[in-house]
Amino acid sequence: MDICYHRSQANVERLCRALAAVHPTLRGAPPGLPFRFDLAAVLAGLNFTLETDIGPLDLLGEVQPIGEYPQVVQVSEGAELFGFHVRVLSLEALIQAKQRAGRMKDQLVIPALEALLELRKRPSP
């Protein structure tokens, strides 16, 4: 899962407390590399690829080419997920982000996202 987070000190403190229970570590880091997921570490970094007790988690302080959290919220929409109201990138913004990432796995999914976008644009019968 990818999560874009607001980089205010108060929010980062809440994020660190919330994730402490799932023991985040840096994905792909050498075993034994000292790492503490805390306020200082998060504020010193930006984007984190983490492994947790509940699976992989990417924390994004910035989503290219969109920007940081305030800009990401502007191109997001509300959705229900497991009984919670969350914000997710619009299809247009997700396509932009995947195009910018340029990774093969992202390029492969873009045609499906574009097809979904076209379906959404069709008038309802």
Buried (B, 14 or more C-beta within 10 A) or exposed (E): EBEBBBBEEEEBBEBBEEBEEBEBBBEEEEEEEEEEBBBEBBBEEEBBBBBBEEEEBEBBBBBEEBBBBEBBBEBBEEEEEEEEEEBEBBBEBBBBBBBEBEEEEBEEEEEEBEEEBEEEEEEEE
